[in-house]
Amino acid sequence: MGNRTLAILKPDSVRKNHIGDIIKMILQAGFKIKGMKMIKMTKESAKVFYFIHKDRAFYNDLVEYMTSGHCIPMALEKENAVTEFRKLIGATDPTQADEGTVRKLYAKDKAENAVHGSDSDDNAEIEIAHFFSTQELI
């Protein structure tokens, strides 16, 4: 398994000022931040990033939401990073997320769910490259 994953603190996390709390949870879980920046995604970037969902009913709303404010993409490193980060963030629906997970603590609902986490090692590599050049990664 891979050792890197992409995390994005989504616009709702940034708006509600949960940045420090979520980063603290990430660091306490043993992840190392290899790259991080605050951006405002363009519609073009969001459409490319979420292209996998283009045929789903929520696609346009997702693009609108992800471009509605600033977000913070992070390249994270840890043994079994994808699996470990998905455990840390919890289920997409915060009502189904385990206690103590990021989404249980900070997500509003399935749409405004605080964070993104890569769902596979292959996607992690693609997603990290979407936001970071090799020169931007430690």
C-alpha positions in Angstrom: 0.0 0.0 0.0 1.0 3.6 -0.6 2.3 6.0 1.9 0.7 9.2 0.6 -2.8 10.5 0.4 -4.5 13.8 -0.5 -6.6 15.6 2.1 -8.6 18.7 1.4 -10.0 20.9 4.1 -13.2 21.9 2.3 -14.8 25.3 2.1 -17.1 24.7 5.1 -14.1 23.8 7.3 -12.2 26.9 6.3 -15.3 29.2 6.7 -16.0 27.8 10.2 -12.3 28.1 11.2 -11.8 24.5 11.9 -8.4 24.5 10.1 -6.2 24.3 13.2 -8.4 21.6 14.9 -8.4 19.3 11.9 -4.7 19.8 11.2 -4.0 19.0 14.9 -6.0 15.7 14.5 -4.1 14.8 11.4 -0.7 15.4 13.1 -1.8 13.6 16.3 -2.7 10.6 14.1 0.9 10.4 13.0 0.6 11.9 9.5 3.4 14.1 8.1 2.4 17.0 6.0 4.5 16.9 2.8 2.7 19.8 1.0 0.0 22.3 2.0 -1.5 25.4 0.6 -4.7 27.5 0.7 -6.4 28.0 -2.6 -9.7 28.9 -4.2 -10.5 26.2 -6.7 -11.7 27.4 -10.1 -14.7 25.7 -11.7 -12.4 24.2 -14.4 -10.1 22.7 -11.7 -13.1 21.4 -9.7 -14.6 19.8 -12.8 -11.4 18.0 -13.6 -10.8 16.9 -10.0 -14.3 15.5 -9.6 -14.6 14.2 -13.2 -15.2 10.7 -11.8 -18.6 11.9 -10.5 -19.6 13.8 -13.7 -22.6 11.5 -14.3 -23.9 11.7 -10.8 -26.8 13.9 -9.8 -24.7 15.8 -7.2 -21.8 16.7 -9.6 -22.8 20.3 -10.3 -23.6 21.0 -6.7 -20.3 19.5 -5.7 -18.4 21.8 -8.2 -20.4 24.8 -6.9 -19.6 23.9 -3.3 -15.9 23.3 -3.8 -15.6 26.7 -5.6 -17.6 28.6 -3.0 -14.7 29.5 -0.8 -11.1 28.7 0.0 -9.9 25.2 0.7 -6.7 23.6 1.8 -5.2 20.7 -0.1 -2.6 18.7 1.8 -0.3 15.9 0.7 0.0 13.6 3.7 2.4 10.8 4.4 2.1 7.8 6.7 2.2 4.0 6.3 -1.1 2.9 4.6 -2.0 6.6 4.3 -5.2 6.2 2.3 -6.7 3.6 4.7 -5.5 5.4 7.8 -6.8 8.8 6.7 -10.2 7.4 5.8 -10.4 5.9 9.3 -9.5 9.3 10.8 -12.1 11.3 8.7 -15.0 8.8 9.1 -18.0 8.1 6.9 -19.1 10.6 4.2 -22.4 11.0 6.1 -21.5 12.5 9.5 -24.5 10.8 11.2 -22.9 7.5 10.3 -19.3 8.5 11.2 -17.6 7.0 14.2 -17.3 9.1 17.3 -14.1 11.2 17.4 -13.7 11.3 13.6 -13.2 14.5 11.7 -16.6 14.3 10.0 -18.4 13.4 13.2 -16.9 16.5 14.9 -16.9 19.0 12.1 -19.2 18.0 9.2 -22.7 19.5 8.7 -24.1 16.8 6.4 -23.1 14.6 3.4 -22.6 17.6 1.1 -20.7 19.8 3.6 -18.6 17.1 5.0 -15.5 19.0 6.1 -12.8 17.0 4.3 -11.9 15.1 1.3 -9.6 12.0 1.4 -8.3 9.9 -1.5 -10.1 6.6 -1.9 -7.3 4.5 -3.3 -3.5 4.6 -3.7 -3.8 5.2 -7.5 -6.2 8.1 -7.0 -4.0 9.6 -4.2 -1.2 9.9 -6.7 -3.4 11.5 -9.3 -5.0 13.8 -6.8 -1.8 15.0 -5.2 -0.5 15.8 -8.7 -3.6 17.8 -9.4 -2.7 20.3 -6.6 1.1 20.0 -6.2 4.1 20.0 -8.4 7.0 17.8 -7.3 8.9 20.9 -6.3 6.1 21.8 -3.8 6.4 18.5 -2.0 8.9 17.9 0.8 
